[in-house]
């Protein structure tokens, strides 16, 4: 990991979680809300209501592929995979 990435993960948020975990939780909840409203999880690539959500989903898929190949990093974990699979 780069020094910048390590420092980025160490920043604490008001919830006491790392910024990275807070961000992940927020995006996950946004995806869960989208699914509840639409009945599915595929978000359009251009989604004006939440333009960052499609990129986050793309990043999760990329992190999952890395995880499957043995690249274990804080970006993807068993608990995150379980959460995503529940949707």
N, C-alpha and C positions, 0 to 999 in steps of 0.2 A: 504494500500500500504506500501511496505517496504520503509525505508529511502533511500536505494540505488535507488529504482525505482523512487521515488520522485525527487531525485537529478538528475538522468538521464534525466528526462523530463524537468528539468529547464535549461539544458545546451542550450545556444543559438547558432545558426548557422549564417553564413554570411547573409542568406536571412532574418533574423529577426524572423524566425519561430523557434519553439523548434526543437531540434534534432529529436525527435520522429516524428513530423509532416514532417520534411524534408525527413526522411527515408521512411515514408509511401508514400509521394508524389513520391519519386524516384521509389519505387517498383511498385506503381500503374502505372506509366508511362511505366515501363518495361513490365508490363503485357499488357497494351494497345498496345504497339509495337509488342509484341508477337502475340496478337490477330490479329492485322492488317496483319502481315506476314503469319500467319498460318490459319486464318479464324475461329479460336476457342480459348477458354480460358483454357481448360484443358492442363496444362503443365506437361510433363513427370516427374515422381519422380526424375529421374536422367537426368538432363538437363545441359550438360557440358558448354554450351554457357553462362549460368547464374545459377550456382548451388544454389544460395541463393533464387532464385525466388520460386521454389516449396515449400520450407519451409515457406516463407512469406505467400503464398496462404493458406497453411495448417493452419497457425496461424490466418489468417483472418477468415477462416471457424470456427475455434474453438472460436474466439472472438464473432463471430456472434451468435453461439449457446448459449454462455453465455448471450449475450445481449437479446436474445429471452426469456431467463429464468428470466430476470429482473436484471442481473448483469451489471449495467450501469457503465462503466469505460471509461477513455480516449482512450482505445485501440479500441473501436468501438463506432460509433455515427451514428445518422440518416444521416448526410452528407456523411460519408464514405460509408454507405449502399447504398445511392443513387448513388454515384460514381461507386461503384462496379456493381450495377444493370444496369448501362448504358452500360457496356461491354457485 
